[in-house]
Amino acid sequence: MGKVLVIGAGGVGTVVVNTMARLPEVFTEIMLASRTKSKCDAIAERIGNNRVKTAQVDADKVPELAELIRSYKPDIVVNVALPYQDLHIMDACLGTGVAYLDTANYEPPEEAKYAYSWQWAYKDRYQEAGLTAILGCGFDPGVTSIFTAYAARHHFREINYLDIVDCNAGDHGKAFATNFNPEINIREVTQKGKYWENGNWVMTEPHEIHKPLTYPGIGPKESYLIYHEELESLVKNFPSIKRARFWMTFGQEYLTHLRVIQNIGMARIDPVIYNGVEIVPIKFLKEVLPNPGELGENYKGWTSIGCRIKGISKAGKERTYYIWNNCNHEDAYRETGTQAVSFTTGVPAAIGAMMYIKELWKKPGVWNVEQFDPDPFMAELNRLGLPWNEKFDIDLEL
Amino acid sequence: MGKVLVIGAGGVGTVVVNTMARLPEVFTEIMLASRTKSKCDAIAERIGNNRVKTAQVDADKVPELAELIRSYKPDIVVNVALPYQDLHIMDACLGTGVAYLDTANYEPPEEAKYAYSWQWAYKDRYQEAGLTAILGCGFDPGVTSIFTAYAARHHFREINYLDIVDCNAGDHGKAFATNFNPEINIREVTQKGKYWENGNWVMTEPHEIHKPLTYPGIGPKESYLIYHEELESLVKNFPSIKRARFWMTFGQEYLTHLRVIQNIGMARIDPVIYNGVEIVPIKFLKEVLPNPGELGENYKGWTSIGCRIKGISKAGKERTYYIWNNCNHEDAYRETGTQAVSFTTGVPAAIGAMMYIKELWKKPGVWNVEQFDPDPFMAELNRLGLPWNEKFDIDLEL
């Protein structure tokens, strides 16, 4: 039915191609490319049956990307490389006339400040070229945004309060490790907090606001208000939202490690001269920390991510709603060889590509996922290992 | 009277040449050399009056060292470079017929395991060449060993129990910094503990044994049993010692930072390949941590280092004895531009060189400082800013 090029061979890329390989009726041809071809080869070999082709590409180089796209001729490029590379890959897709999908918005390498503005700026050019770009199609952003669109369509006349809650109650048995690229993870969680209230962004100190929240099947976990990228598009696409926040659980030991990493200067993103060579401390730290892709083997426990929503029901009454997915690290590992954090990000990216190939999500321009029909996507989540649950009119704790 | 070459332009080197420059009757000519000549120039400029000459030398290269020694013709070389360089500098002194003094014993770069054996192995060669080598002439090792020799000469028939206690009750106002070279400091304090008891070395886990000890003018501070190099030579030179231990104070925050630095892999001393270049994590960490030489400006409070001794008095009675120095960080900074930890190490090194030049400490061979006459050294400590105090027949807490 369709031909796909996946760029990025980390934990998420592994899950994306695993999921696609199980759906030959949709993904008739799959290619996985990254800077290090041997990583792609290892992933392809585990999948077997020559289902996945591999290639070497430097995603920082637009001409190299364009050449690969021109020779392979995919219907869509799925970008699960680094956020710094989003614009290069968008440029290459635009130049070669191919659709685009990613899971994390652009962030300039020299500043820890991600935002959609850079990618939204491509809207007219994608529209004029008749090309579809789907932004933020992982779990959060991604499924959380689709959960919100689903709630808005089926259960609410208007959504007034949105709290996205992200709990990782898993234990990987290491003193310290990040669940995805340490560089991106540490940049994200050490920044100032930010939430939307009454038409304005309210800033907080990092981890200033926190409270215990109860996660289904897990129990209470201290949860910290942090800024997360889907808030930017959701308050724009659902203007009835009065307050939108994002909460993430962290253990005390994790926070202590983060604090020390900042104190000793290893979270710095500006280069340090070492023996005459420029080295960015956080990039070097990534080399010595455990590889998130290899955490899966001993990872136990669950993740629980969802949306807690308050608003006015279709019938005009005040209503609360909680929609969530719980994902098990051990099951994820058995299925794909990676842990739940990669699994919950990679499966939605594959579903997003499927939505495009099936022409269910296809419109020229640059779009966030909540701007498409949530229903077929929600059905695939249940089928492909990320089943969701919902509760109505409960205490949201928020 | 004498000509001295100082190698190493860190905080200790700064104090050494400052102290020597104030003693023109002893040190008629002073040269400071290091890998980075500009550091030497900056130190020399602060001292002024062209008292200190400077030179560039790579202390890892014996021929380069020998060439500098041959051209400058010093009476003694004072080594305050890195412990890895001790043997190179000893080789160069031996080859050029010049006396040697250092403040820290040799440690191979690829293993955190310092010991005197490598340097003691030079004894016969120094003896045959008629050359004096003085090992470990800082504060600890150095003054602590001389305190012990002084106690043995004047107050004890035999020393049975020796506890060296090292308290830094200063506050530098930084979240985390080490008081001397972070690489050496972290290697030292993260190793297993070790002490001497009844003719054997007893091993402990790192920081396993600790208790609060009361420091004069400071009060109680949690003190941790760690291994420290002077124990090796002291139990050999004072064979009546039944138990010898070393205690150092650490704050909880300092220990937390150390624990995280180890957990995240930044204390590793084996190289990691980063962008095709071999980088040793702990050496890179040194680049991002605050420079210990620059801590002085805001450093407040005191250090207190001394020996708590129990044994049999000259009169044959059981006796306890506590001898210590308290040093003030602010005073040290006013005097030399560096903090007390550099000050307490650098002043004794300068006094040791003075002892050699005055021919009070001059005998062919390789010697630890407790093997020389302690009395003239003790008198200079009082004169040069490190006055000592003593108490008899008190509760040692140990």
Interface residues (C-beta under 8 A of the other chain):
Chain A: A175 F176 T256 H257 V260 I261 N263 I264 G265 M266 R268 V272 I273 Y274 V277 I279 P281 K283 F284 L285 E287 V288 L289
Chain B: A175 F176 T256 H257 V260 I261 N263 I264 G265 M266 R268 V272 I273 Y274 V277 I279 P281 K283 F284 L285 E287 V288 L289
